[in-house]
């Protein structure tokens, strides 16, 4: 199950609250979470401000021994995973993306990649439709809320996504238009036993967890006897 989750920052977002969730949303487990936020979508008027904020957040990463409670950036799962992420970053840059921060391996024992921010991906960029399973955030600049929804839905995956707004009703109306199995309001991804987990498109089908998850493991058996 893969995801290419979008994180939409609406015009009425609370930026203080936004800052609190950005690190977890993308860099938890070094970004190796299928529901982590990978595509940050922001209005053009807020683009520079968001670039500065995400860079500030990514700069706080502290890599090291995963057993050390002070460590906040985990290594990637293998040497091959590290090389795959670095190759994807380079492929994006070779096709016109802009490197804002990071983009290189970390000189430290283990399979570490610097938290990375890229922007300016266009549809002809081969990475535009690829999930990068590592500590890489992509920023997309849009001119309107409608375009933000369009960009979020322009994906072969449909696992989860986040909508950030100080107005809950507004956020929920936008979330209802996102083509995913899950939407999170003013938070990064969340996994709880009572919340059904699953997606649409190439992110799979069916649900696990919650009552919906239980029913996925049973056969709903119809026995019909016609009246005579």
C-alpha positions in Angstrom: 0.0 0.0 0.0 1.5 3.3 -1.1 0.5 6.9 -0.7 1.3 10.3 -2.1 -0.6 12.3 0.5 -1.2 16.0 0.0 -1.2 18.6 2.8 -3.3 21.6 1.8 -2.7 24.9 3.7 -5.8 27.0 3.2 -6.0 30.8 3.3 -7.3 30.8 6.8 -4.8 28.4 8.3 -3.4 29.1 11.8 0.4 29.2 11.2 1.4 28.8 14.8 -0.5 25.5 14.9 0.8 24.6 11.5 4.4 24.8 12.6 3.6 22.4 15.4 2.6 19.5 13.1 4.9 19.9 10.1 7.8 17.8 11.5 5.8 14.8 12.5 3.7 15.1 9.3 6.7 14.5 7.0 9.8 13.4 9.0 8.4 10.9 11.4 10.4 7.7 10.9 12.4 9.6 8.3 9.4 9.9 6.1 9.0 6.1 5.8 5.3 6.1 6.5 2.8 5.5 3.7 0.4 8.1 5.1 3.0 10.8 5.8 2.5 14.2 4.0 4.6 14.3 0.9 3.1 17.1 -1.2 2.6 20.5 0.6 0.2 22.6 -1.4 0.1 26.3 -0.6 -1.4 29.5 -2.1 1.1 31.6 -4.1 0.8 34.6 -1.7 1.9 32.3 1.1 4.6 30.4 -0.8 7.7 32.3 0.5 6.4 32.2 4.1 5.8 28.5 3.9 9.1 27.8 2.4 10.8 29.6 5.2 8.6 27.8 7.8 9.2 24.3 6.4 12.9 25.0 6.1 13.0 26.1 9.7 11.3 23.0 10.8 13.5 20.6 8.8 16.6 22.3 10.1 15.7 21.1 13.6 16.3 17.5 12.6 18.8 15.6 14.8 20.1 12.4 13.4 21.8 9.7 15.3 21.2 6.4 17.2 17.5 5.6 16.9 17.7 4.4 20.5 18.8 7.8 21.7 15.7 9.8 22.9 17.4 12.9 21.6 17.4 11.6 18.0 14.6 13.0 15.9 15.6 11.8 12.4 15.7 8.0 11.8 17.9 6.3 9.2 16.4 4.8 6.1 15.6 1.1 6.2 18.5 0.0 4.1 21.4 1.2 2.0 19.3 0.6 -1.1 16.5 2.7 0.3 18.9 5.6 0.8 20.3 5.3 -2.7 16.7 5.2 -4.1 15.8 8.4 -2.3 18.9 10.2 -3.5 18.4 9.1 -7.1 14.8 10.3 -7.0 15.9 13.7 -5.7 18.5 14.0 -8.4 16.0 12.9 -11.1 13.6 15.6 -10.0 16.3 18.2 -10.1 17.5 17.0 -13.5 14.0 17.7 -14.9 13.7 21.2 -13.6 12.7 21.0 -9.9 14.3 23.5 -7.5 16.3 22.3 -4.5 15.4 24.5 -1.5 17.1 22.6 1.3 19.1 19.3 1.8 19.4 16.9 -1.0 22.4 15.0 0.1 23.5 12.0 2.2 24.5 12.6 5.8 28.1 11.7 6.9 27.1 9.5 9.8 27.0 5.7 10.4 23.8 4.4 9.1 21.6 5.1 6.1 20.8 8.8 6.6 19.6 11.3 4.1 19.4 15.0 4.9 15.8 16.3 5.2 15.1 17.7 1.8 12.7 20.3 0.3 12.1 20.5 -3.4 9.7 22.7 -5.4 8.7 23.5 -8.9 7.8 20.0 -10.0 5.7 20.0 -13.2 3.7 17.2 -14.7 6.4 16.3 -17.2 8.8 15.7 -14.3 9.1 11.9 -13.8 8.9 12.4 -10.0 5.6 14.3 -10.2 3.6 11.1 -9.9 6.2 9.1 -7.8 6.1 8.6 -4.0 9.5 9.4 -2.4 9.7 7.1 0.6 12.1 9.2 2.7 12.6 12.6 4.3 11.6 14.7 1.3 8.9 17.4 1.2 7.6 18.7 -2.1 6.0 22.2 -2.2 3.4 23.1 -4.8 2.3 26.7 -5.4 -1.3 27.3 -6.5 -3.4 30.3 -7.3 -6.7 29.2 -5.7 -8.3 26.8 -3.4 -9.9 25.1 -6.4 -6.4 24.6 -7.9 -5.2 23.2 -4.6 -7.9 20.5 -4.7 -7.1 19.8 -8.4 -3.4 19.3 -7.6 -4.1 17.1 -4.6 -6.3 14.8 -6.7 -3.8 14.7 -9.6 -2.3 11.5 -8.3 -2.4 7.8 -9.0 -2.7 7.2 -5.3 -5.5 7.9 -2.8 -4.5 6.9 0.7 -4.8 10.0 2.9 -4.3 13.7 3.1 -4.4 16.7 5.4 -6.4 20.0 5.2 -5.2 22.8 7.4 -7.6 25.7 8.3 -8.7 27.6 11.4 -12.3 27.0 10.2 -13.3 23.4 10.8 -16.3 23.6 8.5 -14.2 25.0 5.7 -11.6 22.4 6.1 -14.1 19.6 6.1 -15.8 20.9 2.9 -12.4 20.9 1.2 -11.5 17.4 2.6 -14.7 16.0 1.2 -13.5 16.9 -2.3 -10.2 15.1 -1.9 -10.0 11.7 -3.6 -8.6 9.6 -0.8 -9.7 7.0 1.7 -8.8 9.2 4.7 -8.6 12.9 5.4 -7.1 14.6 8.5 -8.1 18.0 9.7 -5.4 20.2 11.2 -3.1 17.3 11.9 -0.7 15.0 10.2 -1.6 11.3 9.7 -3.2 9.5 12.6 -3.6 5.8 13.2 -5.9 4.6 16.0 -7.7 1.2 16.5 -11.1 2.9 16.2 -10.3 4.7 12.9 -10.7 2.7 9.6 -7.5 2.7 7.6 -7.3 2.3 3.8 -7.4 4.1 0.5 -8.6 4.2 -3.1 -6.9 4.3 -6.6 -3.5 2.6 -6.4 -3.5 2.8 -2.7 -5.5 -0.4 -2.4 -9.0 -1.3 -1.5 -10.9 -2.3 1.6 -10.3 -1.2 5.2 -8.5 -2.5 8.2 -9.0 -1.4 11.9 -12.4 -0.3 13.3 -15.7 -2.1 12.7 -15.0 -1.8 8.9 -11.8 -3.7 9.3 -13.5 -6.5 11.1 -16.2 -6.9 8.4 -13.4 -7.1 5.8 -12.5 -10.5 7.2 -15.9 -12.0 7.1 -18.1 -13.4 4.3 -21.4 -11.7 4.2 -23.4 -14.7 3.2 -26.9 -14.4 1.7 -29.3 -17.3 2.0 -32.4 -16.6 0.0 -35.5 -18.8 -0.2 -38.2 -17.5 -2.7 -41.8 -17.4 -1.7 -44.0 -20.0 -3.5 
